[in-house]
Amino acid sequence: MTLLNRIYRSFGKRLLDITVSLALLILFSPVILLIMGVQRIVGIGGMFFSQRRPGHKEKPFVMLKFK
């Protein structure tokens, strides 16, 4: 496999991943907003919680998670 072919395949896969992720986020955003509203009404607490995780070269970063 040539270098140009590998770059094209890598770029194509990345573009497909971003496109599909964005489409699914748009598709499911009403459901996410509905769940957030129900949590607000019921009074479960915050919508998100944070978690410290090891990242690249064990450097910690904070990840926000949806409850």
N, C-alpha and C positions, 0 to 999 in steps of 0.2 A: 504494500500500500504506500503510495507516495505521500510526501509531506503535505502537499496541497489537498489531497483527498482526505487525510486525517483532520486537517484544520476545518475543511468544509463539513465533514460529518460531526465534528465536535460543536461547531457553530450551529449547525442545523438542529442538533439534539437540544442544545441550550435554548434556542429560539422556540422550539416545540414545547419544552418544559415551561418556559415563561408564559407562552400563549395559553396553554391548557390551564395552568395555575390561575391566570388572570380570569379566564372564562368561568372557571369553577367558583372563584371568589365572587364574581358578579352574580352568578346563578344562585349561590347559597346565601348571599348577603341579607335578603329579606328574612330567611329562617334564623340567621344569627341575630339580627335585630329583634325579632320576635322573642327569642330565648332571653336576650338581654332585658327586654321589657318585662317579661314574666319574672325574672330573677329580681328585678327592681321592685315589682309589686309585692312579691312574696317576702322580700326582705332577707334573702339568703346571705347577702353581703356584697362584696365587690365583684365586678364582672371578670376581673383578671387577677392573677396572682403571679408573683415573680419567683424565679428560681435561679440560683447561681449554678452555672455548669462550667466544666473545663472546656476550653476551646482549642484553637490552634496553638501548639506547643505548650499545652496545659495552662494557657492564660485564661483566667476566669472571665465570664461574661454573664450578663443578666438576661434571662429569657422570660418574656411575658407569655403567660398561658391563659387561654380562655376557659373559664370554669364550665 
